[in-house]
Amino acid sequence: MQKALWDHSESKKIVIYSGHDVSLLSVLRTMDAEIANDIGWWPEYSSALALELLEDENGEFLVRARLNGEVLAMGEAADGLCSPDRFRDMVSDHIGGHED
């Protein structure tokens, strides 16, 4: 996502990864997705998580997450939209990686 923000010549428009329900649940909890806070909730079979990088009319980028087509509330982003910096901060609290 970071590369797409800075390198507009990037030709990839979609990247697909595959995993299991427990992996999906871990990703959702890392993103502080409201739905994953319910201890009794479990992803449905063949669930799909989409992370979208959007550009608004002012040229600002936003991140939106959808689970099975439904927009997810993430942390303080109740409407499902947050800045890439906020998204990075949300997930970097839970995973290792580079600072750049």
VENCOR-V933341 format. One record per helix or strand of 3 or more residues. SS is the DSSP state (H for helix, E for strand). FROM is the first residue (numbers start at 1). TO is the last residue. If there is no record, write none. Layout:
SS|FROM|TO + SS|FROM|TO
This chain:
H|2|6 + H|21|30 + H|34|37 + E|49|55 + E|61|67 + H|84|92
